Amino acid sequence: MNYLERNELILQEVGEQFHTHAFRRGREVGQSHAIRFTAIGSYPSSVLGHDIHVGLKESIQGEELETRSDLELARIAVIAKHQPFLASALPVFYGCLTENGERTAIVMEDFSQGEKYKVKQWPYRWANIPSMSELLEAQKQGDMDYFSLLNSWLVFKEKLIHMDQGLEHEDYDLTSMCFTANNRLRLGDFDKLFFYRSMEQIFTDFPIDLTFEEFVEYTRRNQLRANLP
């Protein structure tokens, strides 16, 4: 079962939870200049055989979510297909909520597991390898153990740059893709990968198990029609 096939099954489960009003809005887990992320609960997934923690990614500055959600899912599918080593760092599912035909939020795995773990962006720029002294100083200050995660981070960087060489020299900060939670590295934002390519170009360069047209139909079929909790 590939990522998109499993994702569709999980989204069906999540949709059922919305319709039974199982989710409740919790605390805000994270926020950027344009997006906030809120934990809304968990449920026992029969697809994965364990609980899945669910959260909402919402626009706070009127960002249009339709294009973002489709492109992010396309990038997730490409990573899962072409860099399987990174698959465990991806959200276990990714979709969107719609109300009256409008996309109101992105719904995806909550890395904080219901606020149990603090979620932080990786603090070092992808273009620079942090020094040993920087990592040790962060440990002394009681911050995340970045030292133990450094090898994983370097592998993430290498494999993502292998897919998109433009990442190596871009002047924007690519740390926004990478988060730490429960002493693991996770990939949570995907809008910087293939930044200048359309979805058609992405699938031409990195084919997945669906054509472009099939992927568009997939995203429409798997929209969750539910009110925000």
BELFENHU-V938410 format. One record per pair of residues at least 4 apart in sequence whose ideal C-beta (glycine too) atoms are under 8 Angstrom apart, sorted by the first residue. I is the first residue (numbers start at 1). J is the second residue. If there is no record, write none. Layout:
I & J
I & J
This chain:
1 & 5
1 & 6
2 & 6
2 & 80
2 & 81
2 & 208
2 & 209
3 & 7
3 & 76
3 & 77
3 & 80
3 & 81
3 & 87
3 & 90
4 & 8
4 & 77
4 & 208
4 & 209
4 & 210
4 & 218
5 & 9
6 & 10
6 & 47
6 & 93
7 & 11
7 & 73
7 & 93
7 & 94
7 & 95
7 & 222
8 & 12
8 & 218
8 & 221
8 & 222
9 & 13
9 & 47
10 & 14
10 & 45
10 & 47
10 & 48
10 & 52
10 & 92
10 & 93
11 & 15
11 & 93
11 & 95
11 & 222
11 & 224
12 & 16
13 & 17
13 & 43
13 & 45
13 & 46
13 & 47
13 & 52
14 & 18
14 & 43
14 & 52
14 & 54
14 & 93
14 & 95
14 & 107
14 & 224
15 & 19
15 & 224
15 & 226
16 & 20
17 & 22
17 & 23
17 & 41
17 & 43
17 & 54
18 & 22
18 & 23
18 & 97
18 & 224
18 & 226
18 & 227
18 & 229
19 & 226
21 & 229
22 & 41
22 & 43
23 & 40
23 & 41
23 & 54
23 & 229
24 & 40
24 & 41
24 & 229
25 & 38
25 & 40
25 & 56
25 & 228
25 & 229
26 & 38
26 & 39
26 & 40
26 & 41
26 & 114
26 & 115
27 & 38
27 & 39
27 & 115
28 & 36
28 & 37
28 & 38
29 & 37
29 & 38
29 & 39
29 & 55
29 & 110
29 & 111
29 & 112
29 & 115
29 & 119
30 & 36
30 & 37
30 & 119
31 & 35
31 & 36
31 & 37
31 & 60
32 & 36
32 & 176
33 & 61
34 & 59
34 & 60
34 & 61
34 & 63
35 & 57
35 & 58
35 & 59
35 & 60
35 & 63
36 & 57
36 & 58
36 & 60
37 & 55
37 & 56
37 & 57
37 & 58
37 & 110
37 & 119
38 & 55
38 & 56
38 & 58
39 & 53
39 & 54
39 & 55
39 & 110
39 & 112
39 & 114
39 & 115
40 & 54
40 & 55
40 & 56
40 & 110
40 & 229
41 & 53
41 & 54
41 & 114
42 & 51
42 & 52
42 & 53
42 & 54
42 & 110
42 & 113
42 & 114
43 & 51
43 & 52
43 & 54
44 & 50
44 & 51
45 & 49
45 & 50
45 & 51
45 & 52
48 & 52
48 & 92
52 & 92
52 & 93
52 & 109
53 & 109
53 & 110
53 & 111
53 & 112
53 & 113
53 & 114
54 & 107
54 & 108
54 & 109
54 & 110
55 & 107
55 & 108
55 & 109
55 & 110
55 & 111
55 & 112
56 & 97
56 & 105
56 & 106
56 & 107
56 & 228
56 & 229
57 & 105
57 & 106
57 & 107
57 & 108
58 & 104
58 & 105
58 & 106
58 & 228
59 & 63
59 & 64
59 & 65
63 & 68
64 & 68
65 & 69
65 & 96
65 & 103
65 & 104
65 & 105
65 & 106
66 & 70
66 & 96
66 & 103
67 & 71
68 & 72
68 & 106
68 & 191
69 & 73
69 & 94
69 & 95
69 & 96
69 & 103
69 & 106
69 & 219
70 & 74
70 & 199
70 & 216
70 & 219
71 & 75
71 & 190
71 & 191
71 & 199
72 & 76
72 & 94
72 & 106
72 & 189
72 & 190
72 & 191
73 & 77
73 & 94
73 & 95
73 & 219
74 & 78
74 & 199
74 & 202
74 & 203
74 & 215
75 & 79
75 & 190
75 & 193
75 & 194
75 & 202
76 & 80
76 & 90
76 & 91
76 & 94
76 & 190
77 & 81
77 & 208
77 & 210
77 & 215
78 & 82
78 & 163
78 & 194
78 & 202
78 & 203
78 & 206
78 & 208
79 & 83
79 & 86
79 & 87
79 & 90
79 & 160
79 & 163
79 & 187
79 & 190
79 & 193
80 & 84
80 & 86
80 & 87
80 & 90
81 & 206
81 & 207
81 & 208
81 & 209
82 & 163
82 & 206
83 & 87
83 & 159
83 & 160
83 & 162
83 & 163
85 & 155
85 & 159
86 & 90
86 & 156
86 & 159
86 & 160
86 & 187
89 & 156
89 & 184
89 & 185
89 & 186
89 & 187
90 & 186
90 & 187
91 & 108
91 & 109
91 & 111
91 & 186
91 & 187
91 & 188
92 & 109
93 & 108
93 & 109
94 & 106
94 & 107
94 & 108
94 & 109
95 & 106
95 & 107
95 & 108
95 & 222
95 & 223
95 & 224
96 & 103
96 & 105
96 & 106
96 & 107
96 & 219
96 & 223
96 & 224
97 & 103
97 & 104
97 & 105
97 & 106
97 & 107
97 & 223
97 & 224
97 & 225
97 & 226
97 & 228
98 & 102
98 & 103
98 & 104
98 & 223
98 & 224
98 & 225
99 & 104
99 & 225
99 & 226
99 & 227
99 & 228
103 & 223
104 & 228
105 & 228
107 & 224
108 & 188
110 & 114
111 & 117
111 & 119
111 & 179
111 & 181
111 & 182
111 & 186
111 & 188
112 & 116
112 & 117
112 & 118
112 & 119
112 & 181
113 & 117
113 & 181
113 & 182
116 & 182
117 & 181
117 & 182
118 & 181
119 & 179
119 & 180
119 & 181
119 & 188
120 & 144
120 & 179
120 & 180
120 & 181
121 & 175
121 & 176
121 & 178
121 & 179
121 & 180
122 & 146
122 & 153
122 & 175
122 & 178
122 & 179
122 & 180
122 & 185
123 & 138
123 & 146
123 & 175
124 & 128
124 & 129
124 & 130
124 & 134
124 & 146
124 & 153
124 & 175
125 & 173
125 & 174
125 & 175
126 & 157
126 & 167
126 & 173
126 & 174
126 & 175
127 & 168
127 & 169
127 & 174
129 & 154
130 & 134
130 & 135
130 & 146
130 & 150
131 & 135
132 & 136
132 & 147
133 & 137
134 & 138
135 & 139
135 & 146
135 & 147
135 & 150
136 & 140
136 & 147
137 & 141
138 & 143
138 & 144
138 & 146
138 & 147
139 & 143
139 & 145
139 & 146
139 & 147
144 & 149
144 & 180
144 & 183
145 & 149
145 & 183
146 & 150
146 & 153
146 & 180
148 & 183
149 & 153
149 & 180
149 & 183
149 & 184
149 & 185
150 & 154
151 & 155
152 & 156
152 & 185
153 & 157
153 & 178
153 & 185
154 & 158
155 & 159
156 & 160
156 & 178
156 & 185
156 & 187
157 & 161
158 & 162
159 & 163
160 & 164
160 & 167
160 & 177
160 & 193
161 & 165
161 & 167
161 & 168
163 & 193
163 & 206
164 & 193
164 & 194
166 & 170
166 & 195
166 & 196
167 & 174
167 & 192
167 & 193
170 & 174
170 & 192
170 & 195
172 & 192
174 & 178
174 & 192
176 & 189
176 & 191
176 & 192
177 & 187
177 & 188
177 & 189
177 & 190
177 & 192
177 & 193
178 & 185
178 & 186
178 & 187
178 & 188
179 & 185
179 & 186
179 & 187
179 & 188
180 & 184
180 & 185
180 & 186
181 & 186
191 & 195
194 & 201
194 & 202
197 & 201
197 & 202
197 & 205
198 & 202
199 & 203
199 & 212
199 & 215
200 & 204
200 & 212
201 & 205
202 & 206
203 & 207
203 & 208
203 & 211
203 & 212
203 & 215
208 & 215
210 & 214
210 & 215
210 & 218
211 & 215
212 & 216
213 & 217
214 & 218
215 & 219
216 & 220
217 & 221
218 & 222
219 & 223
